[in-house]
Amino acid sequence: MDNCLFCNIIAGKIPSACVYQDDKTYAFRDITPAAPTHVLVVPKAHVGGMSAVDELDDATLAACLRTVKKVAELEGLTNGFRTISNCGDDARQSVPHLHFHVLGGKRLSEKMD
């Protein structure tokens, strides 16, 4: 999608701090981190969010979860990490492209809000 922020990042039209990528996923640092480690994992194929994952093939969806694990390993998150995927306006999804936040590097709050 030409007007999708994450599609433009994946295409290299907008710079990002890449952490990891493979043929199906791209992981990069969030520009407004909510934790010492805050990386976004996105499928390279555009899909609007979690409510539209039926548009992805199973291999791509599985690759997203494997990339979350890979990012945690690369970032040294041995004491744990949190993975979040916001979906829709009420959840405050700011970019309409499926993405997973990988947060860690400190003891995170029990609150999820």
PLY file of the C-alpha trace (Angstrom):
ply
format ascii 1.0
element vertex 113
property float x
property float y
property float z
element edge 112
property int vertex1
property int vertex2
end_header
0.00 0.00 0.00
1.45 3.31 -1.07
0.10 5.32 1.86
0.89 2.80 4.63
3.66 3.97 6.95
4.93 0.46 7.68
4.81 -0.60 4.02
6.95 2.43 3.22
9.39 1.52 6.00
9.62 -2.05 4.69
10.22 -0.72 1.16
13.05 1.49 2.44
11.24 4.72 1.52
11.26 5.78 5.18
14.35 5.10 7.30
14.16 2.75 10.27
16.50 1.03 12.70
16.21 -2.54 11.49
16.74 -5.21 14.13
15.95 -8.27 12.01
14.30 -9.26 8.76
13.61 -12.35 6.73
11.55 -13.03 3.62
8.21 -12.61 5.46
8.84 -10.19 8.35
10.59 -6.96 9.25
11.49 -5.86 12.78
12.58 -2.34 13.68
12.92 -0.07 16.71
9.90 1.98 17.76
10.64 5.73 17.46
8.79 6.43 20.73
9.86 3.52 22.95
7.72 2.56 25.93
10.52 0.41 27.44
14.31 0.20 27.11
13.73 -2.36 24.35
10.77 -1.61 22.10
10.81 -3.28 18.70
7.96 -3.59 16.20
7.54 -6.82 14.24
5.48 -6.54 11.04
4.65 -8.88 8.20
6.03 -7.66 4.89
2.63 -8.36 3.35
0.13 -5.63 4.17
-2.78 -6.58 6.39
-4.69 -4.00 8.42
-4.50 -5.60 11.85
-5.26 -8.62 13.98
-8.90 -8.62 12.90
-7.77 -9.20 9.29
-5.24 -12.02 9.83
-7.38 -14.34 7.70
-5.87 -12.40 4.77
-2.41 -13.78 5.65
-1.19 -17.26 4.86
-0.37 -19.41 7.86
3.36 -19.35 7.09
3.48 -15.54 7.32
1.51 -15.44 10.54
3.78 -18.09 12.07
6.83 -16.17 10.83
5.64 -13.10 12.77
5.61 -15.06 16.02
8.98 -16.64 15.29
10.39 -13.18 14.60
9.08 -11.98 17.98
11.10 -14.79 19.59
14.15 -14.00 17.44
14.00 -10.31 18.38
13.83 -11.21 22.08
16.92 -13.39 21.66
18.84 -10.75 19.67
17.97 -8.09 22.23
19.02 -10.27 25.19
15.60 -10.31 26.85
16.45 -13.36 28.96
14.29 -12.32 31.94
11.18 -11.99 29.81
9.38 -9.66 27.46
5.87 -8.54 26.58
4.25 -8.84 23.16
1.27 -6.64 22.30
-0.79 -6.20 19.16
-3.30 -3.37 19.28
-6.30 -3.78 16.99
-8.65 -0.93 16.09
-9.36 2.56 17.37
-10.43 1.58 20.90
-7.15 -0.31 21.36
-5.24 2.76 20.05
-3.85 1.07 16.95
-1.98 4.00 15.41
-0.86 2.38 12.14
-3.32 0.19 10.23
-0.78 -2.55 9.45
-0.56 -5.64 11.65
2.30 -5.22 14.09
3.55 -6.72 17.31
5.27 -4.62 19.97
8.12 -6.45 21.70
8.81 -4.72 25.02
11.45 -5.52 27.60
14.75 -4.59 29.12
13.27 -3.84 32.54
10.64 -5.20 34.90
7.36 -4.12 33.28
4.26 -2.97 35.12
1.52 -5.49 35.81
-0.93 -2.97 34.36
-1.72 -3.40 30.71
-3.13 0.10 30.13
0 1
1 2
2 3
3 4
4 5
5 6
6 7
7 8
8 9
9 10
10 11
11 12
12 13
13 14
14 15
15 16
16 17
17 18
18 19
19 20
20 21
21 22
22 23
23 24
24 25
25 26
26 27
27 28
28 29
29 30
30 31
31 32
32 33
33 34
34 35
35 36
36 37
37 38
38 39
39 40
40 41
41 42
42 43
43 44
44 45
45 46
46 47
47 48
48 49
49 50
50 51
51 52
52 53
53 54
54 55
55 56
56 57
57 58
58 59
59 60
60 61
61 62
62 63
63 64
64 65
65 66
66 67
67 68
68 69
69 70
70 71
71 72
72 73
73 74
74 75
75 76
76 77
77 78
78 79
79 80
80 81
81 82
82 83
83 84
84 85
85 86
86 87
87 88
88 89
89 90
90 91
91 92
92 93
93 94
94 95
95 96
96 97
97 98
98 99
99 100
100 101
101 102
102 103
103 104
104 105
105 106
106 107
107 108
108 109
109 110
110 111
111 112
